[in-house]
Amino acid sequence: MTNHEFYIKRCIEMGKNGLGNTRPNPMVGAVIVHNNSIIGEGYTSAYGGNHAEVNAIHSVENKALLKASTLYVTLEPCSHFGKTPPCSDLIIKHDIPNVVIGCIDDNEQVAGKGIKKLMEAGVNVIVGVLENDCKAHHKRFFTFHNKKRPYIILKWAETSDGFIAPETKNEQKPVWITNTYSRQLVHKWRTEEQAILVGTNTVLQDNPGLTVRNWTGQNPTRIVIDKDLKLAKDYHVFNNDAETIVISSDPVDFSQNIAKQICDILFKNDINSVIIEGGAKTLQTFINEDLWDEARVFTGNISFKNGTKAPVFTGKLISEEQIQSDTLKIYRND
């Protein structure tokens, strides 16, 4: 591993601190190095706050060292005014001579303009260090800007015999397939994504809250598919714990390309990531239209013998782990 790769890897680790808080902005990480020593670090603040480069520069105690330092960053510094001034201007202002960038920002407001501004100011710029790692780190951001849709995560739990719900049940609440540790992990995941989506039947059968109760973090925006607007307003998804967006037959045409139309609505609402938690019909709809990026599938050690079958899909297995009695497999849609 080269020095440049070492420090970009550190930038990625720093950037992860912003997961779930920077949305819809990317979770950028930045590191400032002087004489092979890190003198400043930063990551993107919550939306509306400072960008990673600003936080890294502010963290340097002796600003005079910046004139002989290298700034490492996972994503191209911005060159436009948004909620905050351009990061490239601040880099130039402090006479930082070297900037190493993981990957170019595809956002049309940036898209090479930040690099151009730095180079025109005499900054030595290196681009593409651990580029694939940085693109994977910014997968939500790049999916949103390049594919004009949110990054889509499918999640469900199935029994050892392949069912996600029993044939019948006595109460309007979930029948748990997984253990408490797996359920806590799901709540952590909810804090990391901008939205959570379910279909009408999931609300009718389980009356879920779709919020974060077993973890600390922001509640995602709730997306509820309710074609005929038949859900009463006393369901938990309509309480004041989080924002809820209802998608009905106005404007969605439920006779064709349902998932694509939903993605268009989420894109227009600036939602850059969504975790889809059911039910089976909703999950299968996104699978059939090939509109998903990850599938996170728990398998519990109980069986139903009959009921609602788990979705059918194909994907590349990228990880597998045991969470006590449960197995968690994560797939990527290649």
Secondary structure, 3 states (H helix, E strand, C coil): CCHHHHHHHHHHHHHHHHCCCCCCCCCCEEEEEECCEEEEEEECCCCCCCCHHHHHHHCCCCHHHHHHCEEEEEECCCCCCCCCCCHHHHHHHCCCCEEEEEECCCCCCCCCHHHHHHHHCCCEEEECCCHHHHHHHCHHHHHHHHHCCCEEEEEEEECCCCEEEECCCCCCCCCCCCCHHHHHHHHHHHHHCCEEEECHHHHHHHCCCCCCCCCCCCCCEEEEECCCCCCCCCCHHHCCCCCEEEECCCCCCCCCCHHHHHHHHHHHCCCCEEEECCCHHHHHHHHHCCCCCEEEEEECCCCCCCEEECCCCCCEEEEEEEECCEEEEEEECC
